Amino acid sequence: MVLLPSTTLAEARVFAGQVRNAFAAKDFPLSGRHTVSVGVTQALPGETSDLACQRVDKALYAAKKQGKDCVVAL
């Protein structure tokens, strides 16, 4: 999990896309290339950290369901 204070949802999505691309470009000597799915959300005013984590978890599983190697923002 990465927390990005003072970052908009759009900015966090861009960052997540950059991480996804960098990971996909990395060649691991013993296992080759891999992909990563990323869920992104923005904490809502007054929301507990538990609720924010539940929403980002839903976003992650939505990314995996869409075929992996993507970013989903909720």
C-alpha positions as CSV (number, residue, x, y, z in Angstrom):
1,M,0.0,0.0,0.0
2,V,1.2,3.5,-0.9
3,L,-0.3,6.6,0.7
4,L,0.0,9.8,-1.3
5,P,-0.9,12.8,0.9
6,S,-2.1,16.0,-0.8
7,T,-2.6,14.0,-4.0
8,T,-5.8,14.0,-6.1
9,L,-7.4,10.8,-7.3
10,A,-6.3,11.6,-10.9
11,E,-2.7,12.2,-9.8
12,A,-2.7,9.0,-7.8
13,R,-4.0,7.1,-10.8
14,V,-1.2,8.5,-13.0
15,F,1.4,7.5,-10.3
16,A,-0.1,4.0,-10.1
17,G,0.1,3.7,-13.9
18,Q,3.8,4.7,-13.8
19,V,4.4,2.0,-11.2
20,R,2.6,-0.5,-13.3
21,N,4.5,0.3,-16.4
22,A,7.9,0.3,-14.6
23,F,7.1,-3.1,-13.1
24,A,6.1,-4.5,-16.4
25,A,9.3,-3.3,-18.0
26,K,11.5,-5.0,-15.4
27,D,13.0,-8.4,-16.4
28,F,13.5,-10.7,-13.4
29,P,16.5,-12.9,-14.1
30,L,14.9,-16.1,-12.8
31,S,11.3,-15.6,-13.8
32,G,11.1,-13.1,-16.7
33,R,8.6,-10.3,-16.9
34,H,5.5,-9.9,-14.7
35,T,2.5,-7.6,-14.4
36,V,0.8,-5.9,-11.5
37,S,-2.8,-4.9,-10.9
38,V,-3.4,-1.7,-8.9
39,G,-6.4,-0.4,-7.0
40,V,-6.6,3.4,-6.3
41,T,-8.9,5.4,-4.1
42,Q,-9.0,8.7,-2.3
43,A,-9.9,8.9,1.4
44,L,-13.2,10.8,1.8
45,P,-13.6,13.5,4.4
46,G,-14.6,11.9,7.8
47,E,-14.0,8.4,6.5
48,T,-12.1,5.9,8.6
49,S,-8.9,4.2,7.4
50,D,-10.7,0.9,7.5
51,L,-13.4,2.1,5.0
52,A,-10.8,3.6,2.7
53,C,-8.9,0.3,2.8
54,Q,-12.1,-1.7,2.0
55,R,-12.7,0.6,-1.1
56,V,-9.1,0.3,-2.4
57,D,-9.3,-3.5,-1.9
58,K,-12.5,-3.5,-4.1
59,A,-10.6,-1.5,-6.7
60,L,-7.7,-4.0,-6.7
61,Y,-10.0,-6.9,-7.2
62,A,-11.8,-5.1,-9.9
63,A,-8.4,-4.6,-11.7
64,K,-7.7,-8.3,-11.4
65,K,-11.1,-9.2,-12.7
66,Q,-10.6,-7.0,-15.7
67,G,-7.8,-9.2,-16.9
68,K,-4.9,-8.0,-14.6
69,D,-2.1,-5.6,-15.6
70,C,-4.3,-2.5,-15.1
71,V,-5.2,0.3,-12.7
72,V,-8.7,0.7,-11.4
73,A,-9.7,3.8,-9.4
74,L,-12.8,4.0,-7.3
